Amino acid sequence: MKIYLYFIPYFVVIATILCAHNTTPESKVLSRSSAGWNGALIESYPVGQPELRVIKATMPIGMTTPIHKHPNPMAVYVLKGEIEIGDENGNSKQFKQGEVLIPTPDEWHYGRNIGNIPAETITFYAGTVNGAPLRVMKNRDQIRP
């Protein structure tokens, strides 16, 4: 009988470990910046009634967007794949799964899926109700992706 009593504290410790769970939420800052991907400062937020938009997008393998710009601040989280953003001056930067891309407002650029799988992104737009469009195409004759 003493042998069985000897093991009770071990069973209690093991049960406690197995049943324990973390009840504290975890958070991690993914990006914090006052500048876009190319180092240019984000000048200001739009004036008016704020409207936030969150959009999930999928870019097929090899897809390149037409040259465009975004009038308002935004951030793009890469869920899957690898994308590149580049400007008309030949500057570019790659972003892979788990990274955040911050396009500089009002600067012409393109986006390209440079990975071997469809790229999935979540985009957070900070605009205003009835305000500027999400995207402005440089050449209106270009086909929208």
Protein Blocks (a to p, Z undefined) as FASTA:
>chain_A
ZZmmmmmmmmmmmmmmmmpccfbdcdddfbdcfbdfkopacfbacedjddddddddddde
hiacdddddfbdcddddfbdcdddddfkopacdddehiacdddehiacddddfbfbdcdd
dddddddehiacfbdcfblmbccZZ
